[in-house]
Amino acid sequence: MTEAATGSGSHRIEGDLTCDEVPAVWARHRSWKESGIPEVIDLSGVGLADSSGVALLLEWLAWARRQQRPLRFDNAPDSLRTIASLSQVDGLLGWEETEQ
């Protein structure tokens, strides 16, 4: 898992967000809980993902809300979107399907 701040309040996540990787990702970003979470998290570099990845995003969203800061998840892979939709949390993450 590699990650990089991309400037202007954005952070890119690269690698997998599965039950094996999420605890380490959470630990690396624990400081966001107090110091402030980026406004945008770019998920375009995420490969495999499972429900642990969705849980991590929901945790980060809770941190942002407690800080009264906006948070947007961009470029989410289909795997994360599908799990969020099936779990009925896609709306919380800002990924609601638009009616066609």
C-alpha positions in Angstrom: 0.0 0.0 0.0 1.4 3.3 -1.1 -0.2 6.7 -0.5 0.5 10.3 -1.3 -0.8 13.7 -0.4 -1.7 15.3 -3.7 -1.9 18.8 -2.5 -4.8 21.2 -2.1 -6.4 19.1 0.7 -6.4 15.9 -1.3 -4.9 12.5 -0.5 -4.6 9.5 -2.8 -4.9 5.9 -1.6 -3.2 3.2 -3.6 -3.2 -0.5 -3.1 -5.8 -2.8 -1.6 -8.4 -2.0 1.0 -9.2 -5.4 2.4 -9.3 -6.9 5.8 -5.6 -7.6 5.6 -4.5 -4.0 4.8 -7.2 -1.8 6.4 -5.7 -2.0 10.0 -2.4 -0.6 8.8 -4.0 2.1 6.7 -6.1 3.1 9.7 -3.1 3.2 12.0 -1.1 5.4 9.5 -3.9 7.9 9.3 -5.0 7.9 13.0 -3.5 11.5 13.3 -6.3 12.7 11.0 -8.7 12.1 13.8 -7.3 15.2 15.6 -5.2 17.1 13.1 -7.9 17.2 10.3 -8.8 14.9 7.5 -8.2 16.0 3.9 -11.2 17.3 2.0 -10.8 14.8 -0.8 -9.6 11.3 -0.8 -8.8 9.9 -4.2 -9.5 6.2 -4.4 -8.5 5.7 -8.0 -5.4 3.7 -7.0 -7.4 1.2 -4.9 -7.2 -2.4 -6.3 -9.0 -5.0 -4.3 -11.6 -3.9 -1.7 -14.0 -5.5 0.7 -16.4 -4.4 3.4 -13.4 -3.5 5.6 -12.5 -0.8 3.1 -16.1 0.6 3.2 -15.9 0.5 7.1 -12.7 2.5 6.9 -14.3 5.2 4.7 -17.2 5.4 7.0 -14.9 5.9 10.0 -13.0 8.7 8.1 -16.4 10.3 7.3 -17.3 10.2 11.0 -14.0 11.9 11.9 -14.7 14.6 9.3 -18.2 15.2 10.6 -17.0 15.6 14.1 -14.5 18.2 12.9 -17.3 19.8 10.9 -15.2 19.4 7.7 -16.3 18.4 4.3 -15.1 15.0 2.9 -15.5 13.6 -0.5 -14.3 10.3 -1.9 -13.4 10.5 -5.6 -12.8 7.8 -8.2 -14.1 4.9 -6.1 -13.6 1.5 -7.7 -16.7 -0.5 -8.6 -16.0 -3.0 -5.8 -16.3 -0.3 -3.1 -19.4 1.2 -4.8 -21.1 -2.2 -5.0 -20.4 -3.1 -1.3 -21.6 0.3 -0.2 -24.7 0.0 -2.3 -25.5 -3.4 -1.0 -24.9 -2.2 2.5 -27.1 0.8 1.8 -24.4 3.3 2.8 -23.6 4.6 -0.7 -25.7 7.7 0.1 -23.6 8.4 3.2 -20.4 8.2 1.1 -21.9 10.5 -1.6 -22.2 7.7 -4.2 -25.9 7.6 -4.7 -26.9 6.2 -8.1 -28.6 8.9 -10.2 -31.9 7.8 -11.7 -31.8 7.6 -15.5 
